[in-house]
Amino acid sequence: MVGMWFTNKAHVKPWHSNIVEDPKMLSEHLVHRMHYDRNPLLITLEDKYKSRQYVSENSSCKLAELYHFLEPPNSKIPWDRLPERCVLKSNHWSGDSIFILDGGEKPIENIRREHKIRPFKQHGYHVIRGKRDQYGRFWPNWRIQGKFNRLMKKDYPTPFEWGAYNIQPRGIMIEELLIGEDGGTATDLKMHCFGGEVGYIQYEPGRFSSIKQNIHLPNGDLIDTLGDQTQWLNAEGVTNIREHLGDKLIDECIGYAEDLSKEIDYTRVDLFLTDKGVRYGEFTNYPRSGQPQAQGWEEIGGALWCKANEKKALKDKKQL
């Protein structure tokens, strides 16, 4: 079977073996990419550190300020030289071990904090204030450092996500914390791009309170994605993203995303809406590790990917 080179500890999901030679649905395309696509650009885009240079060279989208990039063996976090608020993360990992230091005079708005320790359920973001995260867990500096030291030695746990699995060198990134206009953390606007064109827009407000998720067409219309595989509810009252955020902002984000996706058949360009304007977040090339989503979303994404492949094939033929 193609791709069976992982260790027993790898995070392998049932759908990872659903290999379709002529994919039509979005998840089928993603699994096909996992097994067959070895485009080196995937590694560059997945690398949260190296992708910054790619963004600077290919668009006018602004970046969060990078305070430090610490590579082993010199990866000791300079605690006494950090701003009161910042983000610590690895360049090769996703969805876990992201620490937000919230040491300002006033706490970040809209962070739901538990008064007693609760089981970890939602995500790997830890908002640290007074040495404790939003779940009440104790996180002194030495424990955060130890977490990163161990992470630097670990391969990305899903080797089918080839681009992320092969990131080198690994390091700790310490970046500016991006704040939204409401005083809370910045809102996510994820641009799904197919062959250099935005196919649909994923709007996710409320990451640290009650996260919502809407999928919109570029014209602003809402796509109904409520299904068995959709874990978050739609943001109530947001039926058209252009009416909600404004044409100017949406057109700006589409422009950045299309500039950044011209060299690849599919990528998701994750942007942040901040009190200082739009900022680049990261690229995502294996969203949810290829897990099947709601049927309408699957059909639309799959058709757009097929269309992008057809356009590329036609272009390549003309160049012969």
ZAMARGU-4260 file (C-alpha; in steps of 0.2 Angstrom, whole numbers, plus 5000, padded with zeros to 4 digits):
<rodrens>
0) 5000/5000/5000 | 5007/5017/4995 | 5013/5028/5010 | 5015/5014/5023 | 5031/5020/5030
5) 5025/5027/5047 | 5029/5020/5064 | 5017/5012/5075 | 5015/5028/5085 | 5009/5038/5070
10) 4992/5046/5070 | 4984/5036/5056 | 4965/5038/5054 | 4953/5026/5045 | 4950/5038/5030
15) 4969/5039/5027 | 4967/5022/5017 | 4953/5029/5007 | 4964/5031/4991 | 4954/5035/4976
20) 4964/5036/4959 | 4952/5049/4951 | 4946/5059/4966 | 4930/5069/4965 | 4926/5074/4983
25) 4937/5086/4993 | 4943/5073/5006 | 4947/5061/4992 | 4959/5074/4984 | 4967/5077/5001
30) 4970/5059/5004 | 4977/5057/4986 | 4989/5072/4990 | 4995/5063/5006 | 4999/5047/4997
35) 5006/5054/4980 | 5010/5073/4980 | 5029/5077/4984 | 5029/5094/4978 | 5043/5102/4989
40) 5033/5118/4990 | 5022/5109/5002 | 5036/5109/5014 | 5040/5127/5013 | 5022/5132/5015
45) 5019/5121/5030 | 5035/5127/5039 | 5028/5142/5049 | 5045/5150/5049 | 5051/5148/5031
50) 5033/5152/5024 | 5035/5170/5031 | 5049/5173/5018 | 5037/5166/5005 | 5023/5177/5010
55) 5035/5192/5009 | 5041/5188/4992 | 5024/5184/4984 | 5012/5196/4992 | 5010/5213/5001
60) 5001/5204/5016 | 5009/5210/5032 | 5016/5198/5045 | 5016/5197/5064 | 5032/5203/5071
65) 5044/5189/5074 | 5054/5191/5090 | 5064/5175/5090 | 5067/5159/5081 | 5077/5147/5092
70) 5084/5131/5085 | 5091/5117/5095 | 5103/5116/5103 | 5102/5135/5107 | 5083/5135/5110
75) 5083/5142/5128 | 5068/5154/5129 | 5074/5171/5134 | 5060/5174/5147 | 5068/5191/5153
80) 5067/5198/5135 | 5050/5194/5130 | 5035/5206/5129 | 5021/5204/5141 | 5010/5197/5127
85) 5017/5185/5114 | 5014/5168/5106 | 5026/5153/5107 | 5025/5139/5095 | 5035/5127/5085
90) 5037/5129/5066 | 5034/5111/5062 | 5019/5107/5073 | 5001/5110/5072 | 4986/5110/5084
95) 4996/5108/5100 | 5009/5116/5111 | 5004/5134/5106 | 5007/5146/5121 | 5000/5163/5122
100) 5008/5174/5136 | 4995/5186/5143 | 5004/5196/5155 | 4997/5213/5151 | 4989/5224/5164
105) 4972/5218/5159 | 4968/5201/5153 | 4964/5197/5135 | 4945/5199/5132 | 4934/5184/5127
110) 4945/5171/5135 | 4934/5158/5144 | 4944/5154/5160 | 4940/5139/5172 | 4940/5142/5191
115) 4946/5124/5193 | 4956/5112/5183 | 4946/5104/5168 | 4951/5091/5156 | 4959/5096/5140
120) 4946/5095/5126 | 4946/5109/5114 | 4963/5113/5107 | 4981/5114/5111 | 4981/5133/5114
125) 4986/5138/5131 | 4983/5156/5136 | 4995/5159/5151 | 4991/5172/5164 | 4998/5171/5182
130) 5007/5154/5177 | 4991/5146/5173 | 4981/5142/5157 | 4963/5145/5154 | 4959/5127/5160
135) 4968/5131/5177 | 4983/5121/5174 | 5000/5127/5181 | 5013/5132/5168 | 5029/5139/5175
140) 5042/5144/5163 | 5052/5128/5166 | 5037/5117/5161 | 5034/5127/5145 | 5053/5125/5140
145) 5053/5107/5144 | 5037/5105/5133 | 5046/5113/5118 | 5062/5103/5121 | 5053/5087/5119
150) 5043/5094/5104 | 5059/5098/5095 | 5064/5080/5096 | 5047/5073/5089 | 5042/5070/5071
155) 5026/5077/5066 | 5014/5063/5072 | 5005/5061/5055 | 5018/5056/5042 | 5004/5056/5028
160) 5005/5075/5030 | 5021/5074/5021 | 5024/5093/5020 | 5023/5095/5039 | 5032/5079/5043
165) 5048/5084/5033 | 5051/5102/5040 | 5069/5105/5045 | 5076/5113/5054 | 5064/5113/5069
170) 5063/5128/5080 | 5053/5138/5093 | 5045/5154/5086 | 5041/5168/5097 | 5029/5180/5088
175) 5018/5196/5092 | 5001/5192/5099 | 4988/5198/5087 | 4973/5206/5095 | 4956/5209/5087
180) 4946/5225/5086 | 4936/5219/5101 | 4951/5217/5112 | 4951/5198/5111 | 4962/5187/5100
185) 4961/5190/5082 | 4947/5182/5071 | 4952/5168/5059 | 4948/5170/5040 | 4954/5155/5031
190) 4954/5156/5012 | 4953/5140/5002 | 4962/5142/4986 | 4961/5131/4970 | 4974/5134/4957
195) 4977/5152/4963 | 4958/5156/4965 | 4948/5158/4981 | 4934/5145/4980 | 4927/5148/4997
200) 4930/5157/5013 | 4930/5149/5031 | 4925/5162/5044 | 4929/5157/5062 | 4925/5169/5076
205) 4926/5165/5095 | 4941/5153/5096 | 4943/5154/5115 | 4925/5157/5120 | 4912/5148/5109
210) 4920/5144/5092 | 4909/5146/5077 | 4912/5141/5059 | 4904/5147/5043 | 4909/5143/5025
215) 4905/5156/5012 | 4907/5158/4993 | 4917/5173/4987 | 4901/5182/4983 | 4898/5181/5002
220) 4884/5168/5002 | 4883/5155/5016 | 4886/5137/5011 | 4876/5125/5022 | 4889/5114/5030
225) 4879/5107/5045 | 4882/5089/5044 | 4889/5074/5054 | 4907/5079/5052 | 4905/5098/5056
230) 4909/5100/5074 | 4905/5119/5076 | 4889/5128/5073 | 4887/5142/5061 | 4889/5160/5068
235) 4871/5166/5070 | 4866/5181/5060 | 4881/5180/5048 | 4872/5174/5032 | 4883/5184/5020
240) 4901/5187/5024 | 4903/5202/5013 | 4888/5211/5022 | 4896/5206/5039 | 4914/5211/5036
245) 4912/5223/5021 | 4917/5221/5002 | 4934/5230/5005 | 4940/5218/5018 | 4935/5203/5009
250) 4942/5209/4992 | 4959/5213/5001 | 4960/5195/5009 | 4955/5187/4992 | 4969/5197/4984
255) 4982/5191/4997 | 4976/5173/4996 | 4977/5172/4977 | 4994/5180/4976 | 5000/5167/4988
260) 4992/5152/4980 | 4996/5153/4962 | 5010/5140/4962 | 4999/5126/4969 | 4983/5116/4965
265) 4976/5118/4983 | 4981/5127/4999 | 4972/5136/5013 | 4978/5153/5017 | 4974/5157/5035
270) 4973/5176/5039 | 4969/5185/5055 | 4958/5200/5056 | 4967/5212/5069 | 4965/5229/5076
275) 4980/5234/5065 | 4973/5226/5049 | 4974/5209/5040 | 4989/5198/5045 | 4996/5182/5038
280) 4993/5167/5049 | 4999/5151/5041 | 4996/5139/5026 | 4986/5123/5029 | 4988/5110/5015
285) 4980/5095/5024 | 4965/5103/5033 | 4959/5091/5047 | 4970/5078/5040 | 4959/5074/5025
290) 4944/5070/5036 | 4927/5069/5026 | 4916/5084/5029 | 4898/5089/5026 | 4892/5083/5009
295) 4889/5100/5002 | 4907/5106/5007 | 4914/5090/5000 | 4906/5092/4983 | 4910/5110/4981
300) 4928/5108/4986 | 4931/5093/4976 | 4923/5101/4960 | 4934/5116/4962 | 4950/5105/4964
305) 4945/5096/4948 | 4943/5112/4939 | 4960/5118/4945 | 4968/5102/4938 | 4959/5104/4922
310) 4965/5122/4919 | 4983/5117/4923 | 4983/5102/4911 | 4976/5113/4898 | 4990/5127/4901
315) 5003/5113/4901 | 4997/5107/4885 | 4997/5124/4876 | 5015/5126/4882 | 5021/5110/4873
</rodrens>
